[in-house]
Amino acid sequence: MVARTVLHDADITRALRRIAHEIVESRRGDGRLVLLGIPTRGTVLAERLYTLIEEFDPGIAEWGSLDVTMYRDDLARSATRMPAPTVIPGSGVDESIVVLVDDVLYSGRTIRAALDAIVDHGRPRAVRLAVLVDRGHRELPIRADFVGKNIPSATSERVSVRLIETDGVDEVTIEP
């Protein structure tokens, strides 16, 4: 069985534009936004969201990346990967509205690790979650505030996000 494409480049662009507007609207004029992408593709998506927000509301947001590798509770079971750099904007995260950005929300374990990692960098006013794809199957009580697309899938399937910056194409596929 071959992979089927469920989001194409135009779908991803449209979803990110909508998420960017929703993030700004949820801010209600209060506080500075800090978009923190979870490497690898979450960082790319955070930068894209930042660019979109700058188009229609310049100066209200900053972006960076938050590596959660060493905060994961499944390091012993998963293949180890090299940690990516964590880059927190110069003004930090204290009293800001942090929006964690990731490509796929699945079990919730990556986001749990990200919440642990954030507290090592300060105390945000609020933490929100933006994901391109929510595929369900949560193991922890975590839900996204901003979702590009809900894509129901079987636990045996793999949802893959490919982005032009890392993979040469913008698409989301489901593989058996």
Protein Blocks (a to p, Z undefined) as FASTA:
>chain_A
ZZddfbdfklmmmmmmmmmmmmmmmnnopajaddddddfklmmmmmmmmmmmmmmoghia
ccddddfklmpcklmmpccdddddddddfkljnhpacddddfbdcklmmmmmmmmmmmmn
occfbdcdddfbdgejiabdcddfbdfbacdddfkbccddddfklnopacddddZZ
